[in-house]
Amino acid sequence: MNYSQKNPTVAFRLEKKFFDKLLRKAEKKKITNSEYSREIITKFLNEELIENNQTEYDKLKLEKLKEEIRYLKIKNDFAETFDQPLSNSARRIIKPELVHNKNSVLVEGGFHQSPYDASSKRFQCVDCGILITWDSFDSYLTQIPEYKKHILNKHNRELTAIEKDVLDNLKYEGKSK
């Protein structure tokens, strides 16, 4: 078997814009455009290149939607059975993905959500979901230490950085809703 039979040549034509793009990419790699073309074709034939990224993306998107539907079914079934929403800790166990919003802050160990809801002027424990509300300024003053005790006694942990920051900067804005 001679060299031409062992390594046959391939010839094809490209549009000018694709040829120019091929030349630029080959120059970046400091090889000829023929060598660069050979690399691409070899990778394609070895199935190292994905033919259509859109189909792979669609498969992943469909899988994500199925998981989202499964999570919502669990959440709705719980609400119908027990006449109350799923607690925050149960939601984190079932769906461990964290939602990053304007109340989330990156601290050591990951993202943590703020326990204070400014729209309803109340605290909600991020671990168990218990609500801490107040009717007056006096009850507000007693509820802040109650929240700290709750975290320490019920969950056996110190306040996170965001919880400390919220408690330090919180001001009485009226009755909780």
ZALUM-566149 format. One line per field, with one value per atom (N, C-alpha, C): residue in one letter; atom name; x, y, z. Coordinates in steps of 0.001 Angstrom, whole numbers, plus 500000, padded with zeros to 6 digits. Example, Ala and Ser with C-alpha at 12.3 -4.5 7.8 and 13.67 -1.06 7.14 Angstrom:
# ZALUM-566149
type [A, A, A, S, S, S]
atom [N, CA, C, N, CA, C]
X [513190, 512300, 513200, 512850, 513670, 512900]
Y [494310, 495500, 496700, 497750, 498940, 500030]
Z [507800, 507800, 507800, 507080, 507140, 507870]
This chain:
# ZALUM-566149
type [M, M, M, N, N, N, Y, Y, Y, S, S, S, Q, Q, Q, K, K, K, N, N, N, P, P, P, T, T, T, V, V, V, A, A, A, F, F, F, R, R, R, L, L, L, E, E, E, K, K, K, K, K, K, F, F, F, F, F, F, D, D, D, K, K, K, L, L, L, L, L, L, R, R, R, K, K, K, A, A, A, E, E, E, K, K, K, K, K, K, K, K, K, I, I, I, T, T, T, N, N, N, S, S, S, E, E, E, Y, Y, Y, S, S, S, R, R, R, E, E, E, I, I, I, I, I, I, T, T, T, K, K, K, F, F, F, L, L, L, N, N, N, E, E, E, E, E, E, L, L, L, I, I, I, E, E, E, N, N, N, N, N, N, Q, Q, Q, T, T, T, E, E, E, Y, Y, Y, D, D, D, K, K, K, L, L, L, K, K, K, L, L, L, E, E, E, K, K, K, L, L, L, K, K, K, E, E, E, E, E, E, I, I, I, R, R, R, Y, Y, Y, L, L, L, K, K, K, I, I, I, K, K, K, N, N, N, D, D, D, F, F, F, A, A, A, E, E, E, T, T, T, F, F, F, D, D, D, Q, Q, Q, P, P, P, L, L, L, S, S, S, N, N, N, S, S, S, A, A, A, R, R, R, R, R, R, I, I, I, I, I, I, K, K, K, P, P, P, E, E, E, L, L, L, V, V, V, H, H, H, N, N, N, K, K, K, N, N, N, S, S, S, V, V, V, L, L, L, V, V, V, E, E, E, G, G, G, G, G, G, F, F, F, H, H, H, Q, Q, Q, S, S, S, P, P, P, Y, Y, Y, D, D, D, A, A, A, S, S, S, S, S, S, K, K, K, R, R, R, F, F, F, Q, Q, Q, C, C, C, V, V, V, D, D, D, C, C, C, G, G, G, I, I, I, L, L, L, I, I, I, T, T, T, W, W, W, D, D, D, S, S, S, F, F, F, D, D, D, S, S, S, Y, Y, Y, L, L, L, T, T, T, Q, Q, Q, I, I, I, P, P, P, E, E, E, Y, Y, Y, K, K, K, K, K, K, H, H, H, I, I, I, L, L, L, N, N, N, K, K, K, H, H, H, N, N, N, R, R, R, E, E, E, L, L, L, T, T, T, A, A, A, I, I, I, E, E, E, K, K, K, D, D, D, V, V, V, L, L, L, D, D, D, N, N, N, L, L, L, K, K, K, Y, Y, Y, E, E, E, G, G, G, K, K, K, S, S, S, K, K, K]
atom [N, CA, C, N, CA, C, N, CA, C, N, CA, C, N, CA, C, N, CA, C, N, CA, C, N, CA, C, N, CA, C, N, CA, C, N, CA, C, N, CA, C, N, CA, C, N, CA, C, N, CA, C, N, CA, C, N, CA, C, N, CA, C, N, CA, C, N, CA, C, N, CA, C, N, CA, C, N, CA, C, N, CA, C, N, CA, C, N, CA, C, N, CA, C, N, CA, C, N, CA, C, N, CA, C, N, CA, C, N, CA, C, N, CA, C, N, CA, C, N, CA, C, N, CA, C, N, CA, C, N, CA, C, N, CA, C, N, CA, C, N, CA, C, N, CA, C, N, CA, C, N, CA, C, N, CA, C, N, CA, C, N, CA, C, N, CA, C, N, CA, C, N, CA, C, N, CA, C, N, CA, C, N, CA, C, N, CA, C, N, CA, C, N, CA, C, N, CA, C, N, CA, C, N, CA, C, N, CA, C, N, CA, C, N, CA, C, N, CA, C, N, CA, C, N, CA, C, N, CA, C, N, CA, C, N, CA, C, N, CA, C, N, CA, C, N, CA, C, N, CA, C, N, CA, C, N, CA, C, N, CA, C, N, CA, C, N, CA, C, N, CA, C, N, CA, C, N, CA, C, N, CA, C, N, CA, C, N, CA, C, N, CA, C, N, CA, C, N, CA, C, N, CA, C, N, CA, C, N, CA, C, N, CA, C, N, CA, C, N, CA, C, N, CA, C, N, CA, C, N, CA, C, N, CA, C, N, CA, C, N, CA, C, N, CA, C, N, CA, C, N, CA, C, N, CA, C, N, CA, C, N, CA, C, N, CA, C, N, CA, C, N, CA, C, N, CA, C, N, CA, C, N, CA, C, N, CA, C, N, CA, C, N, CA, C, N, CA, C, N, CA, C, N, CA, C, N, CA, C, N, CA, C, N, CA, C, N, CA, C, N, CA, C, N, CA, C, N, CA, C, N, CA, C, N, CA, C, N, CA, C, N, CA, C, N, CA, C, N, CA, C, N, CA, C, N, CA, C, N, CA, C, N, CA, C, N, CA, C, N, CA, C, N, CA, C, N, CA, C, N, CA, C, N, CA, C, N, CA, C, N, CA, C, N, CA, C, N, CA, C, N, CA, C, N, CA, C, N, CA, C, N, CA, C, N, CA, C, N, CA, C, N, CA, C, N, CA, C, N, CA, C, N, CA, C, N, CA, C, N, CA, C, N, CA, C, N, CA, C, N, CA, C, N, CA, C, N, CA, C, N, CA, C, N, CA, C, N, CA, C, N, CA, C, N, CA, C, N, CA, C, N, CA, C, N, CA, C, N, CA, C, N, CA, C, N, CA, C, N, CA, C, N, CA, C, N, CA, C, N, CA, C, N, CA, C, N, CA, C]
X [500848, 500000, 500904, 500687, 501533, 500953, 501697, 501339, 500005, 499741, 498498, 497284, 497460, 496344, 496132, 497222, 497144, 496592, 496941, 496506, 495955, 494709, 494160, 493885, 493884, 493630, 492143, 491736, 490350, 490402, 489565, 489520, 488074, 487873, 486543, 486684, 485599, 485609, 484747, 485154, 484419, 484047, 483023, 482701, 483846, 483992, 485095, 485116, 483943, 483914, 484331, 483937, 484349, 485840, 486326, 487748, 488590, 488158, 488880, 488854, 487726, 487612, 488537, 488585, 489468, 490930, 491288, 492660, 493010, 492092, 492349, 492545, 491692, 491798, 493062, 493441, 494670, 495894, 495863, 496985, 497135, 496017, 496077, 496784, 496511, 497150, 498538, 498905, 500208, 500393, 499328, 499382, 498748, 498861, 498262, 496766, 496066, 494624, 494262, 495105, 494864, 494964, 495985, 496139, 494974, 494548, 493427, 492147, 491929, 490758, 490794, 492000, 492150, 491809, 492227, 491912, 490402, 489727, 488277, 487571, 487938, 487292, 487578, 488804, 489167, 488355, 488239, 487442, 485985, 485468, 484080, 483871, 484777, 484634, 484858, 485657, 485851, 484731, 483732, 482581, 483000, 484059, 484500, 483830, 483246, 482489, 481009, 480233, 478798, 478234, 477463, 476922, 475995, 475114, 474141, 474011, 474561, 474480, 473048, 472188, 470812, 470073, 470305, 469609, 470057, 471329, 471849, 471239, 471180, 470592, 469108, 468390, 466972, 466743, 467598, 467481, 467657, 468661, 468903, 467754, 467230, 466118, 464876, 464624, 463491, 463651, 464849, 465120, 464884, 465313, 465112, 463626, 462861, 461423, 460735, 461151, 460569, 460837, 462044, 462389, 461606, 461413, 460646, 459197, 458626, 457247, 457137, 458117, 458118, 458154, 458995, 459100, 457774, 457144, 455882, 454771, 454767, 453776, 453943, 455186, 455451, 454983, 455313, 454954, 453438, 452730, 451272, 450603, 451101, 450539, 450659, 451789, 451985, 450986, 450836, 449920, 448478, 448079, 446718, 446505, 447504, 447372, 447361, 448273, 448426, 447885, 447273, 446703, 447696, 448938, 449956, 451076, 451790, 452875, 454050, 454854, 456056, 457036, 457660, 458595, 459851, 460583, 461812, 462843, 462986, 463989, 463618, 462329, 461898, 462126, 461883, 462128, 463595, 464483, 465913, 466348, 465682, 466023, 465526, 464293, 463704, 464348, 464554, 465129, 466331, 467510, 468664, 469214, 468739, 469208, 468820, 469747, 469495, 469065, 468109, 467644, 468460, 469068, 469864, 469010, 468674, 467916, 468580, 467937, 468563, 468754, 468029, 468190, 469242, 469836, 470839, 472219, 473070, 474420, 475381, 476492, 477501, 478330, 478318, 479135, 479922, 480809, 481604, 480664, 480801, 479939, 478774, 478689, 477653, 476751, 475597, 474634, 473691, 473302, 472313, 471306, 470045, 468986, 468700, 468321, 467987, 466724, 466699, 465506, 464419, 464736, 463786, 463044, 461722, 460869, 460398, 460965, 460668, 459239, 458659, 457300, 456266, 456460, 455502, 456050, 457284, 457929, 457927, 458544, 458614, 459847, 460196, 461291, 460709, 461443, 461098, 462391, 462405, 463600, 463907, 465134, 465500, 465660, 465758, 465911, 464576, 463659, 462393, 461168, 461302, 460189, 459277, 459592, 458746, 458743, 457555, 457412, 457527, 458224, 458364, 457845, 456723, 456054, 455940, 455489, 455306, 454127, 453493, 452314, 452662, 453698, 454056, 455571, 456036, 457466, 458000, 457222, 457650, 457795, 456816, 456922, 458050, 458304, 459432, 460742, 460889, 462109, 462293, 461208, 461321, 461511, 461008, 461084, 462494, 463275, 464635, 465479, 465512, 466257, 465642, 464301, 463640, 464141, 464325, 464845, 466253, 467090, 468449, 468430, 467551, 467430, 466936, 465978, 465424, 466524, 467353, 468436, 469401, 469757, 470728, 470148, 468938, 468360, 467780, 467004, 466339, 467278, 468179, 469014, 470471, 470791, 472118, 473228, 473058, 474074, 474104, 475171, 475299, 474609, 474374, 473788, 474777, 474253, 475105, 475448, 476362, 476790, 475626, 474784, 473662, 472629, 472403, 471465, 471969, 473256, 473827, 473687, 473972, 473889, 472462, 471484, 470082, 469682, 470040, 469669, 470342, 471586, 472294, 471706, 471246, 470762, 469259, 468531, 467071, 466562, 465529, 464877, 463371, 462728, 461280, 460544, 459724, 458992, 457476, 457054, 455630, 455266, 453971, 453406, 453650, 453887, 454035, 452692, 452750, 451515, 451320]
Y [498838, 500000, 501238, 502072, 503266, 504412, 505506, 506651, 507269, 507388, 507990, 507147, 505827, 504970, 504973, 505069, 505070, 506404, 507507, 508846, 509597, 509324, 509982, 511464, 512220, 513653, 513946, 515052, 515509, 516952, 517295, 518672, 519138, 520359, 520948, 522461, 523126, 524579, 525145, 526342, 527064, 528448, 529015, 530407, 531273, 532440, 533331, 533687, 533995, 534393, 533236, 531992, 530848, 530563, 530737, 530515, 531526, 532779, 533808, 533504, 533045, 532681, 531505, 530540, 529383, 529828, 530742, 531262, 531963, 532791, 533512, 532545, 531547, 530584, 529744, 529400, 528633, 529462, 530755, 531636, 531779, 531797, 531879, 530650, 529492, 528251, 528046, 528947, 528893, 527597, 527242, 526090, 526516, 525661, 525997, 525729, 526333, 526130, 524678, 523987, 522575, 521713, 521984, 521220, 521490, 522741, 523097, 522416, 522393, 521718, 520224, 519635, 518214, 517923, 518810, 518631, 518641, 519593, 519709, 518472, 518045, 516870, 515615, 515473, 514307, 514278, 515428, 515487, 515143, 515640, 515356, 513865, 513246, 511817, 510931, 511406, 510666, 510955, 511735, 512130, 512878, 513667, 514518, 515892, 516204, 517441, 517100, 517956, 517753, 518341, 517516, 517965, 519155, 519052, 520115, 520397, 521509, 521876, 522118, 522513, 522832, 521599, 520435, 519227, 518855, 518987, 518711, 519699, 520953, 521980, 521700, 521295, 520989, 519808, 518810, 517650, 518080, 518919, 519386, 520270, 521089, 521965, 521143, 520093, 519220, 518498, 518037, 517367, 518317, 519580, 520574, 520831, 520928, 521142, 519978, 518751, 517579, 517621, 517991, 518088, 519210, 520303, 521432, 521013, 520270, 519790, 518818, 517935, 516968, 517706, 518728, 519518, 520214, 520817, 521516, 520553, 519325, 518329, 517981, 517781, 517474, 518621, 519831, 521024, 521176, 520978, 521100, 519980, 518759, 517639, 517875, 518414, 518704, 519764, 520818, 521902, 521406, 520547, 520009, 519066, 518267, 517288, 517935, 518866, 519435, 520857, 521402, 522752, 523820, 523663, 524675, 524507, 525587, 525474, 524673, 524193, 523449, 524379, 523903, 524747, 524999, 526039, 526381, 525275, 524652, 523594, 522400, 522070, 520966, 521312, 522580, 522996, 522867, 523213, 523104, 521648, 520749, 519325, 518761, 519095, 518579, 519197, 520508, 521229, 522012, 521402, 522051, 523245, 523474, 524614, 525907, 526826, 528084, 529146, 529943, 531046, 532273, 532916, 534101, 535317, 536067, 537289, 538436, 539588, 540760, 540631, 539708, 539506, 538456, 537830, 536802, 537419, 536927, 537445, 536273, 536393, 535339, 535486, 534441, 534407, 533111, 532960, 531742, 530554, 529577, 528408, 528508, 529556, 529624, 530827, 530771, 531850, 531625, 532707, 532634, 533737, 533427, 534395, 535193, 536421, 537295, 536785, 536801, 536348, 537413, 538644, 539748, 540020, 540099, 540436, 541871, 542792, 544211, 544556, 543841, 544177, 543895, 542840, 542530, 542848, 543340, 543762, 542625, 541522, 540385, 539552, 538703, 537756, 536394, 535634, 534238, 533448, 532467, 531646, 530923, 531039, 530413, 528900, 528400, 526968, 526239, 526789, 526074, 526824, 528097, 528850, 529509, 529444, 530069, 531586, 532180, 533628, 534333, 535451, 536272, 537660, 538032, 539299, 540144, 541390, 542291, 543208, 543609, 544481, 545927, 546114, 547463, 547553, 548734, 548940, 548081, 547932, 547114, 545638, 545131, 543731, 543547, 544585, 544550, 544378, 545141, 545069, 543689, 543016, 541676, 540584, 540801, 539760, 539607, 540665, 540578, 539606, 539743, 538743, 537344, 537285, 535991, 535274, 536030, 535438, 534884, 535651, 535191, 533921, 533891, 532692, 531501, 531765, 530703, 530040, 530847, 530317, 529500, 530016, 529345, 528065, 528130, 526984, 525925, 526353, 525389, 524792, 525609, 525146, 524948, 525272, 525032, 525597, 526861, 527518, 529003, 529636, 531079, 531756, 533045, 533804, 533870, 533793, 533946, 535417, 535694, 537075, 537947, 537425, 538236, 538445, 537433, 537605, 538675, 538635, 539659, 541045, 541147, 542427, 542970, 542095, 542517, 542997, 542238, 542629, 543928, 544136, 545358, 546600, 546448, 547599, 547769, 546886, 546940, 548071, 548757, 549826, 549543, 549925, 549725, 550559, 549905, 550601, 550463, 549928, 549766, 548317, 548094, 546792, 545799, 544520, 543477, 543152, 542696, 542320, 540834]
Z [500000, 500000, 500000, 499026, 498927, 499757, 499812, 500645, 500224, 498939, 498449, 498800, 498805, 499185, 500702, 501441, 502894, 503420, 502797, 503193, 501988, 501601, 500412, 500675, 499624, 499729, 499586, 500175, 500087, 499619, 498654, 498162, 498151, 498587, 498561, 498539, 498205, 498137, 499254, 499702, 500737, 500236, 500864, 500571, 501087, 500520, 500859, 502346, 502932, 504346, 505253, 504918, 505726, 505561, 504342, 504099, 504880, 504894, 505648, 507148, 507624, 509036, 509359, 508460, 508627, 508669, 507795, 507786, 509100, 509595, 510854, 512019, 512088, 513187, 513069, 511848, 511640, 512009, 511670, 512017, 513523, 514237, 515690, 516272, 515678, 516147, 515557, 514629, 513954, 513162, 512429, 511521, 510201, 509199, 507903, 507944, 506983, 506947, 506607, 505857, 505535, 506791, 507608, 508857, 509802, 509870, 510733, 510245, 508945, 508365, 508680, 508562, 508861, 510319, 511246, 512667, 512902, 512275, 512443, 511910, 510709, 510104, 510917, 511399, 512206, 513502, 514159, 515391, 515114, 513996, 513650, 513408, 512666, 512362, 513587, 514531, 515788, 516789, 516343, 517154, 518414, 518301, 519395, 519323, 518191, 518033, 518098, 518734, 518761, 517484, 516778, 515507, 515670, 516659, 516842, 518329, 518777, 520187, 520626, 519728, 520079, 520581, 519982, 520442, 521847, 522141, 523483, 524482, 524103, 524957, 525206, 524154, 524289, 525231, 525170, 526069, 527520, 527769, 529133, 529628, 528755, 529110, 529453, 528678, 528927, 530265, 530538, 531814, 532990, 532834, 533882, 534106, 533014, 533139, 533845, 533547, 534209, 535713, 536102, 537518, 538193, 537499, 538026, 538260, 537316, 537451, 538621, 538765, 539875, 541211, 541309, 542537, 542842, 541834, 542047, 542473, 541936, 542344, 543821, 544254, 545664, 546547, 546144, 546912, 547008, 545894, 545877, 546665, 546536, 547291, 548793, 549218, 550638, 551099, 550311, 550669, 550743, 549818, 549832, 551007, 551337, 552405, 553779, 554022, 555354, 555497, 554473, 554488, 554931, 554565, 554834, 553818, 553553, 552572, 553124, 552224, 552567, 553279, 554345, 555097, 554273, 554637, 553915, 553986, 555150, 555266, 554390, 554315, 553452, 551983, 551618, 550238, 549875, 550813, 550530, 550392, 551116, 551012, 549686, 549337, 548099, 546874, 546927, 545800, 546310, 546337, 546941, 546179, 544961, 544179, 544886, 545025, 545700, 544707, 545104, 544276, 544651, 543668, 543918, 543593, 544611, 544383, 545106, 545119, 545713, 547216, 547874, 549309, 549633, 548625, 548859, 548837, 549728, 549832, 549891, 549197, 549218, 550480, 551302, 552508, 552489, 553451, 553499, 553629, 552754, 552777, 551808, 551015, 549993, 550155, 549480, 549528, 550709, 551369, 552435, 552201, 552466, 552217, 553481, 553291, 554405, 555102, 556443, 557165, 557253, 556873, 557034, 555739, 555845, 554710, 554902, 554148, 554317, 553927, 552968, 552524, 553610, 554406, 555470, 556855, 556910, 558166, 559189, 558846, 559749, 559450, 560398, 560222, 559913, 559112, 558898, 558991, 559868, 560049, 558736, 558260, 556991, 557139, 558372, 558597, 558705, 559517, 559741, 559242, 558898, 558334, 559345, 560631, 561645, 561451, 561610, 561432, 562772, 562773, 563969, 563612, 564255, 563948, 565220, 565057, 566199, 565946, 567079, 567011, 567334, 568129, 568559, 568703, 569064, 569239, 570385, 571456, 572598, 572201, 571458, 571037, 570011, 569215, 568274, 569030, 570131, 570928, 571577, 571893, 572501, 571449, 570256, 569221, 568635, 568596, 568055, 568880, 570217, 571001, 570902, 570734, 570576, 569319, 568250, 567012, 567236, 567932, 568221, 569059, 570077, 570931, 570119, 569253, 568416, 567574, 566930, 566093, 566934, 568095, 568955, 569565, 570109, 570808, 569867, 568888, 567996, 566958, 566420, 565311, 565716, 566948, 567507, 566624, 566260, 565443, 565757, 565343, 565480, 564302, 564435, 563326, 562170, 560946, 559770, 559599, 558705, 558470, 558006, 557147, 556656, 557753, 558605, 559712, 560685, 560998, 561879, 561262, 559975, 559281, 559299, 559059, 559056, 560449, 561478, 562841, 563271, 562845, 563202, 562522, 561307, 560528, 560530, 561211, 561202, 562084, 561598, 562353, 562368, 563439, 563565, 562521, 561707, 560644, 560802, 561925, 562144, 562403, 562522, 562827, 561675, 562004, 561003, 560370, 559144, 558436, 558487]
